[in-house]
Amino acid sequence: MSIDPQTAASSLSDVERVEQRTREAVWYFGASTFLFWWGGISTIGNVFEHFEPLYAAKAWAVLTVLAFIGSFVIARSRRHSDERRRADNRILYAQLILVVFGLLWTQVLGTIGYRELDAFWPTLWMFGFMIAGLWVGRFFVWCGMSVTLLTIAGYYWAGNWFEIWMAVLNGAALIGGGFWLRRIGVARS
């Protein structure tokens, strides 16, 4: 039995498509753990800030350190001897770059109020999501755009409830996104 070149090319294309979807599913499944973690940290931070505004800066500092330690632990626990897994450190480096960029603008180049900080940091992270989505899947583009638009809406219209708005919006969006990615990752694998 012989296979013509067109059939062979079509079969190779199908194999490549399945390989890409499998890679995406594995990435989505792993990313869901990060979203659960950061969603929980964001929710705790925003709720704490709403009810204890005098201690918000200290709480956010502690929560941010915990978030990065947790991210490191999650990344280390997912690492295998596979060479492609070692590239996952790029995610941690990208987070570090975003934090340094954010600190540069919020602490060095200008001073902004707490309400502006509450809008700035989530939209900065969502900017990172949108960029990552160009490579890893459009979920991140849509998630980043949605959370950014809802953050801006809350900034202008939520009034004194902005921190609670962000706890529900940002935290729940990340946790909900984690469940969605987990479901998609399982369904596609």
Accessible surface in RSA format (square Angstrom, percent):
REM  Atomic radii and reference values for relative SASA: ProtOr
REM  Chains: A
REM  Algorithm: Lee & Richards
REM  Probe-radius: 1.40
REM  Slices: 20
REM RES _ NUM      All-atoms   Total-Side   Main-Chain    Non-polar    All polar
REM                ABS   REL    ABS   REL    ABS   REL    ABS   REL    ABS   REL
RES MET A   1   229.82 119.0 138.28  91.5  91.54 218.0 117.21  99.7 112.61 149.2
RES SER A   2   109.34  92.4  80.64 107.6  28.70  66.1  50.17 106.8  59.18  82.9
RES ILE A   3   108.97  62.0  79.13  58.9  29.85  71.9  82.07  59.1  26.90  73.0
RES ASP A   4    75.76  53.1  67.09  66.8   8.67  20.5  40.42  95.1  35.34  35.2
RES PRO A   5   114.51  83.5 103.77  94.6  10.74  39.1 110.87  91.5   3.64  22.6
RES GLN A   6   148.00  82.8 140.09 102.4   7.90  18.8  48.58 103.4  99.41  75.4
RES THR A   7    65.80  46.8  61.69  62.5   4.11   9.8  46.91  63.0  18.89  28.6
RES ALA A   8    40.31  37.1  36.29  56.0   4.03   9.2  40.06  56.4   0.25   0.7
RES ALA A   9    60.70  55.8  51.24  79.1   9.46  21.5  55.54  78.2   5.16  13.7
RES SER A  10    60.78  51.4  52.94  70.7   7.84  18.1  29.81  63.5  30.97  43.4
RES SER A  11    57.64  48.7  53.90  71.9   3.73   8.6  31.74  67.6  25.89  36.3
RES LEU A  12   125.59  69.9 121.92  87.2   3.67   9.2 122.29  85.9   3.29   8.9
RES SER A  13    53.43  45.2  45.94  61.3   7.50  17.3  28.32  60.3  25.12  35.2
RES ASP A  14    64.97  45.5  63.94  63.6   1.03   2.4  24.36  57.3  40.61  40.5
RES VAL A  15    96.32  63.4  93.13  84.3   3.19   7.7  95.64  83.1   0.68   1.8
RES GLU A  16   122.07  70.1 118.31  89.5   3.76   9.0  35.51  68.7  86.56  70.7
RES ARG A  17   133.25  55.9 127.94  65.2   5.31  12.6  60.68  82.9  72.57  44.0
RES VAL A  18    97.33  64.0  96.31  87.2   1.02   2.5  97.22  84.5   0.11   0.3
RES GLU A  19    96.33  55.3  90.02  68.1   6.32  15.0  29.21  56.5  67.13  54.8
RES GLN A  20    84.03  47.0  83.97  61.4   0.06   0.1  39.76  84.6  44.27  33.6
RES ARG A  21   121.52  51.0 121.06  61.7   0.47   1.1  39.12  53.5  82.41  49.9
RES THR A  22    59.32  42.2  59.28  60.1   0.05   0.1  45.67  61.3  13.65  20.6
RES ARG A  23   107.18  45.0 100.78  51.4   6.40  15.2  57.59  78.7  49.59  30.1
RES GLU A  24    33.96  19.5  29.11  22.0   4.85  11.5   5.97  11.5  27.99  22.8
RES ALA A  25     0.10   0.1   0.00   0.0   0.10   0.2   0.02   0.0   0.08   0.2
RES VAL A  26    67.44  44.4  63.48  57.5   3.97   9.6  66.49  57.8   0.95   2.6
RES TRP A  27    69.33  27.8  66.67  32.3   2.65   6.2  55.49  29.6  13.84  22.4
RES TYR A  28     7.34   3.4   7.34   4.2   0.00   0.0   1.96   1.5   5.39   6.6
RES PHE A  29    84.72  42.4  84.56  52.4   0.16   0.4  84.56  51.3   0.16   0.4
RES GLY A  30     3.94   4.9   0.00   N/A   3.94   4.9   3.70  10.2   0.24   0.5
RES ALA A  31     9.23   8.5   6.85  10.6   2.38   5.4   8.62  12.1   0.61   1.6
RES SER A  32     0.00   0.0   0.00   0.0   0.00   0.0   0.00   0.0   0.00   0.0
RES THR A  33    44.12  31.4  43.63  44.2   0.49   1.2  32.78  44.0  11.33  17.1
RES PHE A  34    19.94  10.0  19.71  12.2   0.23   0.6  19.84  12.0   0.11   0.3
RES LEU A  35     8.27   4.6   8.27   5.9   0.00   0.0   8.27   5.8   0.00   0.0
RES PHE A  36    53.88  27.0  46.94  29.1   6.93  18.0  47.22  28.6   6.66  19.1
RES TRP A  37    89.87  36.1  84.43  40.9   5.44  12.8  89.02  47.5   0.85   1.4
RES TRP A  38    37.75  15.1  37.75  18.3   0.00   0.0  37.74  20.1   0.00   0.0
RES GLY A  39     0.00   0.0   0.00   N/A   0.00   0.0   0.00   0.0   0.00   0.0
RES GLY A  40    22.27  27.5   0.00   N/A  22.27  27.5  22.18  60.9   0.09   0.2
RES ILE A  41    13.17   7.5  12.37   9.2   0.81   1.9  12.37   8.9   0.81   2.2
RES SER A  42    11.16   9.4  11.16  14.9   0.00   0.0   0.29   0.6  10.86  15.2
RES THR A  43    41.99  29.9  41.99  42.6   0.00   0.0  40.72  54.7   1.26   1.9
RES ILE A  44   100.19  57.0  95.41  71.1   4.78  11.5  99.35  71.5   0.84   2.3
RES GLY A  45     0.63   0.8   0.00   N/A   0.63   0.8   0.09   0.2   0.55   1.2
RES ASN A  46     5.00   3.5   5.00   4.8   0.00   0.0   0.00   0.0   5.00   4.8
RES VAL A  47    55.44  36.5  55.44  50.2   0.00   0.0  55.44  48.2   0.00   0.0
RES PHE A  48    75.17  37.6  70.26  43.5   4.91  12.8  74.89  45.4   0.28   0.8
RES GLU A  49     6.53   3.7   5.17   3.9   1.36   3.2   3.28   6.4   3.24   2.6
RES HIS A  50    44.87  24.5  28.58  19.9  16.30  41.7  15.48  16.0  29.39  34.2
RES PHE A  51   133.31  66.7 111.23  68.9  22.09  57.5 113.97  69.1  19.35  55.4
RES GLU A  52    77.33  44.4  76.66  58.0   0.67   1.6  16.90  32.7  60.43  49.3
RES PRO A  53    82.59  60.2  74.41  67.8   8.18  29.7  74.58  61.6   8.00  49.7
RES LEU A  54   164.30  91.5 132.62  94.9  31.69  79.7 135.71  95.3  28.59  76.9
RES TYR A  55   120.65  56.3 120.15  68.4   0.50   1.3  74.13  55.7  46.52  57.3
RES ALA A  56     1.54   1.4   1.33   2.1   0.21   0.5   1.53   2.2   0.01   0.0
RES ALA A  57    56.95  52.4  44.52  68.7  12.43  28.3  50.40  71.0   6.55  17.4
RES LYS A  58   151.59  74.0 147.28  90.4   4.32  10.3  99.08  89.2  52.51  55.9
RES ALA A  59    19.32  17.8  10.25  15.8   9.08  20.6  17.91  25.2   1.41   3.7
RES TRP A  60    68.71  27.6  68.49  33.2   0.21   0.5  68.06  36.3   0.64   1.0
RES ALA A  61    58.79  54.1  47.76  73.7  11.03  25.1  57.63  81.2   1.16   3.1
RES VAL A  62    90.34  59.4  87.10  78.8   3.25   7.8  90.21  78.4   0.13   0.4
RES LEU A  63    18.53  10.3  18.53  13.3   0.00   0.0  18.53  13.0   0.00   0.0
RES THR A  64    51.05  36.3  49.88  50.6   1.17   2.8  33.84  45.5  17.21  26.0
RES VAL A  65    88.29  58.1  84.69  76.7   3.60   8.7  88.09  76.5   0.20   0.5
RES LEU A  66    80.98  45.1  80.02  57.3   0.95   2.4  80.02  56.2   0.95   2.6
RES ALA A  67     0.00   0.0   0.00   0.0   0.00   0.0   0.00   0.0   0.00   0.0
RES PHE A  68    48.23  24.1  44.78  27.7   3.45   9.0  45.14  27.4   3.08   8.8
RES ILE A  69    96.35  54.8  93.51  69.7   2.84   6.8  96.26  69.3   0.09   0.2
RES GLY A  70    10.85  13.4   0.00   N/A  10.85  13.4  10.33  28.3   0.52   1.2
RES SER A  71     0.00   0.0   0.00   0.0   0.00   0.0   0.00   0.0   0.00   0.0
RES PHE A  72   104.49  52.3 104.49  64.7   0.00   0.0 104.49  63.4   0.00   0.0
RES VAL A  73    86.07  56.6  84.57  76.6   1.50   3.6  85.76  74.5   0.30   0.8
RES ILE A  74    21.08  12.0  20.04  14.9   1.03   2.5  21.08  15.2   0.00   0.0
RES ALA A  75     5.57   5.1   2.56   3.9   3.01   6.9   4.28   6.0   1.30   3.4
RES ARG A  76   127.11  53.4 113.45  57.8  13.66  32.5  19.65  26.9 107.46  65.1
RES SER A  77    86.09  72.7  49.07  65.5  37.02  85.3  47.45 101.0  38.64  54.1
RES ARG A  78    44.71  18.8  39.61  20.2   5.10  12.1  25.19  34.4  19.52  11.8
RES ARG A  79    65.33  27.4  47.15  24.0  18.18  43.3  27.03  36.9  38.30  23.2
RES HIS A  80   108.54  59.3  97.64  67.9  10.90  27.9  69.64  71.8  38.90  45.3
RES SER A  81   102.58  86.7  79.47 106.1  23.11  53.2  49.73 105.9  52.85  74.0
RES ASP A  82    64.41  45.1  54.42  54.2   9.99  23.6  28.77  67.7  35.64  35.5
RES GLU A  83   117.86  67.7 111.10  84.0   6.77  16.1  62.79 121.4  55.08  45.0
RES ARG A  84   169.31  71.1 158.33  80.7  10.98  26.1  73.30 100.2  96.00  58.2
RES ARG A  85    44.58  18.7  42.91  21.9   1.67   4.0   9.12  12.5  35.45  21.5
RES ARG A  86   119.67  50.2 113.18  57.7   6.49  15.5  39.57  54.1  80.11  48.6
RES ALA A  87    35.39  32.5  24.88  38.4  10.51  23.9  33.68  47.4   1.71   4.5
RES ASP A  88    23.47  16.4  21.68  21.6   1.79   4.2   6.06  14.3  17.41  17.4
RES ASN A  89    40.78  28.1  40.78  39.4   0.00   0.0   8.03  19.3  32.74  31.6
RES ARG A  90   167.54  70.3 163.49  83.3   4.05   9.6  69.68  95.2  97.86  59.3
RES ILE A  91    49.62  28.2  46.76  34.8   2.86   6.9  49.49  35.6   0.13   0.4
RES LEU A  92    26.45  14.7  23.18  16.6   3.28   8.2  23.41  16.4   3.04   8.2
RES TYR A  93   133.23  62.2 132.78  75.5   0.45   1.2  94.26  70.8  38.97  48.0
RES ALA A  94    50.53  46.5  46.61  71.9   3.92   8.9  49.17  69.2   1.36   3.6
RES GLN A  95    22.50  12.6  22.28  16.3   0.21   0.5   7.81  16.6  14.69  11.1
RES LEU A  96   101.84  56.7 101.84  72.9   0.00   0.0 101.84  71.5   0.00   0.0
RES ILE A  97   119.14  67.8 116.40  86.7   2.74   6.6 118.39  85.3   0.75   2.0
RES LEU A  98    28.24  15.7  28.24  20.2   0.00   0.0  28.24  19.8   0.00   0.0
RES VAL A  99    22.04  14.5  22.04  20.0   0.00   0.0  22.04  19.2   0.00   0.0
RES VAL A 100    88.64  58.3  87.30  79.0   1.34   3.2  87.87  76.3   0.77   2.1
RES PHE A 101    92.62  46.3  89.21  55.3   3.41   8.9  92.29  56.0   0.33   0.9
RES GLY A 102     0.00   0.0   0.00   N/A   0.00   0.0   0.00   0.0   0.00   0.0
RES LEU A 103    81.58  45.4  81.58  58.4   0.00   0.0  81.58  57.3   0.00   0.0
RES LEU A 104    74.66  41.6  72.09  51.6   2.56   6.4  73.90  51.9   0.75   2.0
RES TRP A 105   127.27  51.1 121.11  58.6   6.17  14.5 117.58  62.7   9.70  15.7
RES THR A 106     6.16   4.4   1.35   1.4   4.81  11.5   1.27   1.7   4.89   7.4
RES GLN A 107   114.20  63.9  86.77  63.4  27.42  65.3  27.08  57.6  87.12  66.1
RES VAL A 108   108.81  71.6  78.07  70.7  30.74  74.1  82.01  71.3  26.80  72.7
RES LEU A 109   101.94  56.8  66.55  47.6  35.39  89.0  69.80  49.0  32.14  86.5
RES GLY A 110    29.91  36.9   0.00   N/A  29.91  36.9  29.38  80.6   0.53   1.2
RES THR A 111   132.70  94.4 105.39 106.8  27.31  65.1  75.50 101.4  57.20  86.5
RES ILE A 112    72.86  41.5  47.38  35.3  25.49  61.4  55.48  40.0  17.38  47.2
RES GLY A 113    38.64  47.7   0.00   N/A  38.64  47.7  31.11  85.4   7.53  16.9
RES TYR A 114   121.77  56.9 117.17  66.7   4.61  12.0  88.33  66.4  33.44  41.2
RES ARG A 115    74.41  31.2  71.10  36.2   3.31   7.9  43.27  59.1  31.14  18.9
RES GLU A 116    66.31  38.1  63.71  48.2   2.60   6.2  31.04  60.0  35.27  28.8
RES LEU A 117    34.49  19.2  33.45  23.9   1.04   2.6  33.64  23.6   0.84   2.3
RES ASP A 118    13.77   9.6   8.18   8.1   5.59  13.2   4.80  11.3   8.97   8.9
RES ALA A 119    16.19  14.9  15.77  24.3   0.42   0.9  16.05  22.6   0.14   0.4
RES PHE A 120    50.79  25.4  45.86  28.4   4.93  12.8  50.65  30.7   0.14   0.4
RES TRP A 121    56.29  22.6  56.29  27.2   0.00   0.0  46.23  24.6  10.06  16.3
RES PRO A 122    11.04   8.0   8.67   7.9   2.37   8.6  10.92   9.0   0.12   0.8
RES THR A 123    31.32  22.3  27.40  27.8   3.91   9.3  16.11  21.6  15.21  23.0
RES LEU A 124    12.39   6.9   7.93   5.7   4.45  11.2  12.12   8.5   0.27   0.7
RES TRP A 125    46.05  18.5  45.62  22.1   0.43   1.0  36.68  19.6   9.38  15.2
RES MET A 126     2.45   1.3   2.45   1.6   0.00   0.0   2.45   2.1   0.00   0.0
RES PHE A 127   108.14  54.1 108.14  67.0   0.00   0.0 108.14  65.6   0.00   0.0
RES GLY A 128    17.10  21.1   0.00   N/A  17.10  21.1  12.19  33.5   4.91  11.0
RES PHE A 129    34.85  17.4  33.57  20.8   1.28   3.3  34.67  21.0   0.18   0.5
RES MET A 130    43.68  22.6  42.26  28.0   1.43   3.4  30.46  25.9  13.22  17.5
RES ILE A 131    74.54  42.4  74.27  55.3   0.26   0.6  74.54  53.7   0.00   0.0
RES ALA A 132    36.72  33.8  30.00  46.3   6.72  15.3  36.45  51.3   0.26   0.7
RES GLY A 133     5.75   7.1   0.00   N/A   5.75   7.1   0.00   0.0   5.75  12.9
RES LEU A 134   133.45  74.3  98.31  70.3  35.14  88.3 101.91  71.6  31.53  84.9
RES TRP A 135   189.53  76.1 159.83  77.4  29.70  69.7 133.02  70.9  56.51  91.7
RES VAL A 136    31.82  20.9  23.25  21.1   8.57  20.6  29.88  26.0   1.94   5.2
RES GLY A 137    12.97  16.0   0.00   N/A  12.97  16.0  10.12  27.8   2.84   6.4
RES ARG A 138   184.12  77.3 178.06  90.8   6.06  14.4  55.33  75.6 128.79  78.1
RES PHE A 139    29.68  14.8  23.25  14.4   6.44  16.7  28.89  17.5   0.79   2.3
RES PHE A 140     8.41   4.2   8.41   5.2   0.00   0.0   8.41   5.1   0.00   0.0
RES VAL A 141    33.25  21.9  33.25  30.1   0.00   0.0  33.25  28.9   0.00   0.0
RES TRP A 142   150.64  60.5 150.37  72.8   0.27   0.6 137.06  73.1  13.58  22.0
RES CYS A 143    15.12  11.4   7.06   7.9   8.06  18.9   9.09  23.0   6.03   6.5
RES GLY A 144     0.00   0.0   0.00   N/A   0.00   0.0   0.00   0.0   0.00   0.0
RES MET A 145    68.08  35.3  66.31  43.9   1.77   4.2  34.87  29.6  33.21  44.0
RES SER A 146    52.81  44.6  47.04  62.8   5.77  13.3  28.14  59.9  24.67  34.6
RES VAL A 147     3.37   2.2   3.37   3.1   0.00   0.0   3.37   2.9   0.00   0.0
RES THR A 148    24.97  17.8  24.97  25.3   0.00   0.0  24.91  33.5   0.06   0.1
RES LEU A 149   120.31  67.0 115.32  82.5   4.99  12.5 115.56  81.2   4.75  12.8
RES LEU A 150    79.23  44.1  79.23  56.7   0.00   0.0  79.23  55.6   0.00   0.0
RES THR A 151     0.00   0.0   0.00   0.0   0.00   0.0   0.00   0.0   0.00   0.0
RES ILE A 152    80.70  45.9  80.22  59.8   0.49   1.2  80.70  58.1   0.00   0.0
RES ALA A 153    22.93  21.1  20.14  31.1   2.79   6.3  22.32  31.4   0.61   1.6
RES GLY A 154     0.65   0.8   0.00   N/A   0.65   0.8   0.65   1.8   0.00   0.0
RES TYR A 155    51.91  24.2  48.03  27.3   3.88  10.1  28.24  21.2  23.67  29.2
RES TYR A 156   149.11  69.6 121.70  69.2  27.41  71.3  79.82  60.0  69.29  85.4
RES TRP A 157   206.41  82.8 173.90  84.2  32.51  76.3 152.91  81.5  53.50  86.8
RES ALA A 158    18.51  17.0   1.88   2.9  16.63  37.8  12.14  17.1   6.38  16.9
RES GLY A 159    38.86  47.9   0.00   N/A  38.86  47.9  37.83 103.8   1.03   2.3
RES ASN A 160   134.23  92.6 118.91 114.9  15.31  36.9  30.51  73.4 103.72 100.2
RES TRP A 161   156.83  62.9 156.83  75.9   0.00   0.0 129.60  69.1  27.23  44.2
RES PHE A 162     0.85   0.4   0.85   0.5   0.00   0.0   0.85   0.5   0.00   0.0
RES GLU A 163    35.86  20.6  35.86  27.1   0.00   0.0   1.48   2.9  34.38  28.1
RES ILE A 164    41.26  23.5  41.26  30.7   0.00   0.0  41.26  29.7   0.00   0.0
RES TRP A 165    91.16  36.6  83.29  40.3   7.87  18.5  90.02  48.0   1.14   1.8
RES MET A 166     0.22   0.1   0.22   0.1   0.00   0.0   0.22   0.2   0.00   0.0
RES ALA A 167     3.40   3.1   2.26   3.5   1.13   2.6   2.40   3.4   1.00   2.6
RES VAL A 168    97.56  64.2  93.12  84.3   4.44  10.7  96.92  84.2   0.64   1.7
RES LEU A 169    22.02  12.3  15.35  11.0   6.67  16.8  21.49  15.1   0.53   1.4
RES ASN A 170     9.13   6.3   9.13   8.8   0.00   0.0   0.00   0.0   9.13   8.8
RES GLY A 171     0.00   0.0   0.00   N/A   0.00   0.0   0.00   0.0   0.00   0.0
RES ALA A 172    52.82  48.6  43.05  66.4   9.78  22.2  46.97  66.1   5.85  15.5
RES ALA A 173    31.71  29.2  15.57  24.0  16.14  36.7  27.49  38.7   4.22  11.2
RES LEU A 174     9.58   5.3   9.58   6.9   0.00   0.0   9.58   6.7   0.00   0.0
RES ILE A 175    55.49  31.6  55.49  41.3   0.00   0.0  55.49  40.0   0.00   0.0
RES GLY A 176    36.16  44.6   0.00   N/A  36.16  44.6  30.67  84.2   5.49  12.3
RES GLY A 177     7.45   9.2   0.00   N/A   7.45   9.2   5.30  14.5   2.15   4.8
RES GLY A 178     0.00   0.0   0.00   N/A   0.00   0.0   0.00   0.0   0.00   0.0
RES PHE A 179   131.23  65.7 126.94  78.6   4.29  11.2 127.18  77.1   4.05  11.6
RES TRP A 180    95.97  38.5  92.16  44.6   3.81   8.9  79.91  42.6  16.06  26.0
RES LEU A 181     0.00   0.0   0.00   0.0   0.00   0.0   0.00   0.0   0.00   0.0
RES ARG A 182    72.93  30.6  72.93  37.2   0.00   0.0  26.72  36.5  46.21  28.0
RES ARG A 183   138.66  58.2 130.54  66.5   8.12  19.3  71.56  97.8  67.10  40.7
RES ILE A 184    22.18  12.6  22.18  16.5   0.00   0.0  22.18  16.0   0.00   0.0
RES GLY A 185     0.99   1.2   0.00   N/A   0.99   1.2   0.00   0.0   0.99   2.2
RES VAL A 186    90.84  59.8  81.79  74.0   9.05  21.8  82.60  71.8   8.24  22.3
RES ALA A 187    75.67  69.6  36.97  57.1  38.71  88.0  47.76  67.3  27.91  73.9
RES ARG A 188    81.01  34.0  58.29  29.7  22.71  54.1  12.94  17.7  68.06  41.2
RES SER A 189    97.98  82.8  41.69  55.6  56.29 129.7  50.29 107.1  47.69  66.8
END  Absolute sums over single chains surface
CHAIN  1 A    11875.3      10450.7       1424.6       8439.5       3435.8
END  Absolute sums over all chains
TOTAL         11875.3      10450.7       1424.6       8439.5       3435.8
